[in-house]
Amino acid sequence: MHQDLTRLTEKTEFTRREFVVTTLATGFAAAVEPVSAQTITTDTAGLVAGEVKIPVKGGEIPAYRAMPDKGKSFPVALVIQEIFGVHEHIKDICRRFAKLGHLAIAPELYARQGDVSRMTNVNEIITNVVSKVPDAQVMADLDATVEWAAKTGKANANKLGITGFCWGGRIVWLYAAHNPKLKAGVAWYGRLVGQADELHPKHPIDLVKDLKAPVLGLYGGADGGIPNPTVEQMQAALKSAGKPSEIILYPDTPHGFHADYRQSYRRQQSEDGWRKLQDWFKKHGAA
C-alpha cells in the first residue's frame, strides 16, 4: 500500500512537472500589451472553435482548433506560435484558416517548459522557456496533433499544411524536413541559421537537402534579428539543392510584419503574404 502511494505521488509530481500548461491563456500575452488599434479580430460565425486536448507522450497538451461548422474532409493547417505561445493572435489565425475551409489547429508547444502568457519580459520568455524546448519534442507533438486531427472524422490529413511565425517560422522548416506526409509549409520570418546545441541540433540551413515538402519563406528586409545575408544564404542553398522552396524578401520591412496586434505590423506586406500562403497551399495540395 505504501509503495503504491509512493508511486502515485511520484507520478503526480512527474505530471505536474512535465506539463506546466494544461489550458490555454485567454486574451493576448502580457508581453505584447497594450495591443495595437489595428488588431484584426475574426468572428466564429459558421465555425466550431475552441480549446481541445491533444494526447502526447506522457500526457496531453492544450490546443486551439477552428473549423467550419458544416461539412468534413477539411484540409489540415497546423499553426505554429510565436515566442508568446498560443495567445489570441494565434487563435485568430486559426479562425482565418477555418473561414477558408480548413481545420486549423495550434498546439501549445511550450506546455512542458512553462507558461509564457503572464511573462512581461521577452528575454525572460526566451531564457526561461523558449530556449529549453527541444526540437525533437516539438516534432513529436506536431505528429501527435496531425494524428489527433485525422481521428476527428472531420479532417483530410492528406491535405496537410503548416505555417508559423518567428519561433514558429523556424519550426515550419524543421517540420518540412521531418514529415514526409506534409504537402506545403509557409514560414514567416523564422530564423534560418544558428549555433547548434543539444536541444536544437540543426537549423533550417542544415536541413535543406532533407526538405520533404516545399516551403515558402516570407521575410522582412529590415529584420534586425534575421540579417539579409542569412536569407540569401538559404536562398542559394535551396537553389543549389534543386528544391522547389522559395523565399520572398520584402524590402524595408521589419520582423513581425504579419502581427497585426503589434507596431511591427505592415498591412500591405501582411496581406500580400497571406494571399501567397493561400496560393502556395493550393498549388501544392494543402488546400
C-alpha positions in Angstrom: 0.0 0.0 0.0 2.8 2.4 1.0 4.7 1.6 -2.3 1.5 2.2 -4.3 1.0 5.5 -2.7 4.7 6.5 -3.3 4.3 5.6 -7.0 1.1 7.6 -7.3 2.8 10.6 -5.6 5.8 10.3 -8.0 3.5 10.0 -11.0 1.5 13.1 -9.9 4.7 15.1 -9.4 6.0 14.0 -12.8 2.8 15.1 -14.5 2.9 18.4 -12.7 6.5 19.0 -13.7 6.2 17.7 -17.2 3.0 19.7 -18.2 3.1 23.2 -16.7 0.4 24.5 -19.1 -2.8 22.5 -19.0 -5.2 25.1 -20.5 -4.7 27.9 -23.0 -4.4 31.5 -21.9 -7.2 34.0 -22.7 -6.6 37.2 -24.5 -3.1 38.4 -25.5 0.2 37.5 -23.9 1.2 40.0 -21.2 4.5 40.8 -23.0 2.7 42.3 -26.0 0.3 44.6 -24.1 -1.1 47.1 -25.0 -2.2 45.7 -28.3 -2.4 47.9 -31.4 -5.6 49.5 -32.6 -5.1 47.7 -35.9 -5.6 44.3 -34.3 -7.7 42.0 -36.5 -10.5 40.0 -34.9 -12.1 37.2 -36.8 -15.5 36.1 -35.5 -16.7 32.5 -35.0 -19.8 32.7 -37.2 -20.1 29.5 -39.1 -17.3 27.9 -37.2 -16.6 25.4 -34.5 -13.8 27.0 -32.5 -12.2 26.5 -29.1 -9.8 24.6 -27.0 -9.1 20.9 -27.4 -6.6 18.5 -25.7 -4.0 16.6 -27.8 -2.7 13.3 -26.4 1.1 13.3 -26.5 3.9 11.3 -24.9 3.4 11.4 -21.1 0.0 13.2 -21.1 -1.8 15.8 -23.1 -1.3 19.4 -24.3 -3.9 22.1 -24.9 -4.5 23.4 -28.4 -6.8 25.8 -30.2 -8.9 24.3 -33.0 -11.2 26.1 -35.5 -13.1 24.6 -38.5 -16.3 25.1 -40.4 -19.4 24.0 -38.5 -20.7 22.1 -41.6 -19.0 19.5 -43.7 -16.0 17.3 -43.3 -12.7 16.3 -45.0 -11.3 19.7 -44.3 -7.6 20.3 -45.2 -5.5 20.4 -42.0 -3.5 23.6 -41.3 -1.0 23.5 -38.4 -0.5 27.0 -37.0 2.7 27.4 -35.0 3.1 30.0 -32.3 5.5 32.9 -32.0 7.5 33.1 -28.8 4.4 34.3 -27.0 2.6 30.9 -27.1 -0.9 30.2 -28.3 -2.5 33.6 -27.4 -5.3 35.5 -29.1 -3.4 36.3 -32.2 -2.6 32.7 -33.0 -6.2 31.7 -32.2 -7.4 34.4 -34.7 -5.2 33.0 -37.4 -6.8 29.6 -36.8 -10.2 31.2 -37.3 -9.0 32.8 -40.5 -8.0 29.4 -41.8 -11.3 28.0 -40.8 -13.2 30.7 -42.7 -11.2 29.4 -45.8 -12.4 25.8 -45.2 -9.6 24.4 -43.2 -9.4 22.5 -39.9 -6.8 24.7 -38.3 -5.0 23.8 -35.1 -2.4 25.5 -32.9 -1.0 23.2 -30.2 0.7 24.8 -27.2 4.2 23.7 -27.8 5.7 25.1 -24.6 3.3 23.1 -22.3 6.1 21.2 -20.6 8.6 24.1 -20.2 6.5 27.0 -18.9 3.6 29.4 -19.2 4.8 32.4 -21.1 1.4 34.1 -21.2 1.9 36.1 -18.0 5.6 36.9 -18.5 6.2 40.6 -19.4 9.8 40.4 -20.3 10.8 38.9 -23.7 14.3 38.0 -22.5 12.7 36.1 -19.6 10.4 34.2 -22.1 13.4 33.2 -24.3 15.8 32.3 -21.4 13.4 30.5 -19.1 11.1 28.8 -21.5 11.7 29.0 -25.3 15.4 28.0 -25.2 14.5 24.9 -23.2 12.0 23.5 -25.7 13.7 20.6 -27.6 13.2 20.4 -31.3 12.6 16.6 -31.1 9.7 17.3 -28.6 8.1 19.8 -31.0 8.3 17.4 -33.9 6.7 14.6 -31.9 3.9 16.9 -30.6 3.1 18.1 -34.1 2.9 14.5 -35.3 0.5 13.8 -32.4 -1.5 16.8 -33.4 -1.8 15.6 -37.0 -2.8 12.2 -35.7 -5.5 13.8 -33.5 -6.9 15.7 -36.4 -7.1 12.6 -38.6 -9.1 10.8 -35.9 -11.7 13.6 -35.6 -13.6 12.3 -38.7 -13.6 15.9 -39.9 -10.2 16.2 -41.5 -8.4 15.2 -44.6 -4.9 14.7 -43.2 -3.6 14.0 -46.7 -4.0 17.7 -47.4 -1.6 18.9 -44.7 -0.1 22.3 -44.5 1.9 24.2 -41.8 2.6 27.8 -41.2 4.4 29.6 -38.3 5.6 32.9 -37.2 9.0 34.0 -35.7 9.9 31.0 -33.5 7.2 29.1 -35.4 8.7 30.1 -38.7 11.8 28.1 -37.9 9.7 25.2 -36.9 8.0 25.2 -40.3 11.3 24.5 -42.0 12.2 21.8 -39.5 8.8 20.0 -39.8 9.1 20.1 -43.6 12.3 18.1 -43.2 10.6 15.8 -40.7 7.2 14.7 -42.0 7.1 13.1 -45.5 3.3 13.5 -45.5 3.4 17.3 -45.3 2.2 18.9 -48.6 3.4 22.5 -48.0 4.7 25.0 -45.5 4.8 28.8 -45.2 7.4 30.2 -42.8 7.0 33.8 -41.7 10.4 35.3 -40.6 11.8 32.2 -38.9 15.5 32.1 -38.0 17.5 30.2 -40.7 21.0 29.8 -39.2 22.3 29.5 -35.6 24.5 27.7 -33.2 23.7 24.1 -32.7 23.2 22.7 -29.2 21.8 19.5 -27.6 18.2 20.6 -27.8 18.5 22.3 -31.2 21.0 20.2 -33.1 20.1 21.5 -36.6 18.8 24.7 -38.1 16.9 25.2 -41.4 20.1 25.9 -43.3 21.4 22.4 -42.2 18.2 20.6 -43.4 17.8 22.0 -47.0 18.6 18.6 -48.6 16.2 16.9 -46.3 13.1 19.0 -47.1 10.2 16.7 -48.0 7.7 19.5 -48.8 8.1 22.9 -50.5 8.3 25.8 -48.1 7.5 29.4 -48.9 9.6 31.8 -46.7 8.2 35.3 -46.1 10.9 37.6 -44.7 11.5 41.3 -44.0 14.4 43.1 -45.5 14.7 45.3 -42.4 14.5 42.4 -39.9 17.2 43.2 -37.3 17.2 39.6 -35.9 17.4 37.8 -39.3 20.1 39.5 -41.4 19.6 39.6 -45.1 22.8 37.6 -45.8 21.4 34.6 -43.9 18.3 34.8 -46.1 20.4 35.0 -49.2 22.5 32.0 -47.9 19.3 30.0 -47.5 18.1 31.0 -51.0 21.4 29.9 -52.5 21.2 26.6 -50.6 17.7 25.9 -51.9 18.7 26.6 -55.4 21.8 24.5 -55.2 19.8 21.6 -53.8 17.2 21.9 -56.5 14.4 22.3 -54.0 11.0 23.8 -55.0 11.0 26.1 -52.0 11.1 29.8 -52.3 11.9 32.9 -50.1 10.4 36.3 -50.6 12.2 39.2 -49.0 10.1 42.3 -48.6 12.2 45.4 -48.8 12.3 47.8 -45.8 10.0 45.5 -43.8 10.6 44.7 -40.1 10.3 41.5 -38.2 6.8 40.6 -37.2 5.1 42.3 -40.1 2.2 39.9 -40.0 1.5 40.6 -36.3 -1.4 43.0 -36.6 -1.6 43.4 -32.8 1.9 45.0 -32.7 3.5 48.1 -34.0 5.7 46.0 -36.4 2.6 45.2 -38.5 2.8 46.2 -42.1 -0.6 45.8 -43.7 0.4 45.7 -47.4 3.1 43.0 -46.9 1.0 41.0 -44.4 -2.0 40.9 -46.8 0.3 40.0 -49.8 1.9 37.2 -47.7 -1.5 35.8 -46.7 -2.6 35.7 -50.4 0.7 34.0 -51.3 0.2 31.5 -48.5 -3.3 30.5 -49.8 -1.9 30.2 -53.4 1.1 28.1 -52.1 -1.2 25.7 -50.2 -3.5 25.3 -53.2 -0.6 24.8 -55.6 1.0 22.0 -53.5 -2.1 20.2 -52.4 -2.6 21.5 -48.8 -6.0 23.2 -49.6 
